Amino acid sequence: MEKRSILHMLDPMPNNSPFDVNMALDAGFEVLMPYSNVKLDSVYGLTQDAIFSRSPSGVKRTGLFIGGRDMGLAIDMLNAAKLAMVPPFEISVFADPSGAFTTAAALVACVEKELVTHHNKTLQDCKAIVFGGTGPVGVATGVIASLAGAETTIVDHLSFDTANDIVKEYNRRFKATLKAAKASSDEQKAELIADHDIVFCTAKAGIQVLNAKVLENARLLKVAGDVNAVPPMGIEGIKSTDLGKPLIHAINATGAVGVGALAVGNIKYKLQQVLLKSMLETERPLYLDFRDAFEKARAII
């Protein structure tokens, strides 16, 4: 009899994400085992407990999912799990802290598609800026865009030092070329967006980051993407369902278009489902992070 599929869900936070639990169940995992408050130094032992308790055929029906809110910690936990594998006792591992990897991958892929469609440009041709850039989705968005070739700046609302510390860490980790900036006023935002081709808005839900007056300064803007689905939208004038619709308040930018949160969310949902299902379908272990998510998001789009 075929063994039941099990997904062990490791999370350094006090609670596992109900979103991830629902997604994993819908992807086909039969048993979900959530673990909260997991420390990095516990991952190695937990992984070996998971692999050695099943036969080689059973480990193909076993996976690890890594949550949390910190991109760097999630990657460290994925690497710790990978080090614990002892062939043929190997299982697939998928890191997606706060859904940041799949959300960011979907956002950048959607923006990239509209950039090509409406402006015949690639990410390598463009300067990108990430507002809300020091949160989980913002950091992942910045790293993905930078590694894809865009000259990318992440923005913190309150502190340049906070943004700069993150830039240093993730440039070191992934050989990205991120830059840092602070924008706590409309005047600072207007100055920043004046010479950028792409705007990513990944700030907290329900906060409008860029209003119509600020957008008037976006002279070079080609595509703006917003992941905020809670009114008011993060970028004024973008509707949550927009996908390549004209950005009405960027009046000085020729052909600027917007990508809304539900359009991004549609790709994010499909992407997470595909990656979770791939863990059950593969004949060899997979170690999935933001790079795999972006590659698959491009394929889906």
Beta strands, then each sheet from edge to edge (+ up, - down):
strand 1: 6-10
strand 2: 31-35
strand 3: 62-66
strand 4: 92-95
strand 5: 127-131
strand 6: 151-156
strand 7: 179-182
strand 8: 198-201
strand 9: 223-226
strand 10: 243-246
strand 11: 257-259
strand 12: 287-288
sheet 1: 2+ 1+ 3+ 4+ 12+
sheet 2: 7+ 6+ 5+ 8+ 9+ 11+ 10-
end
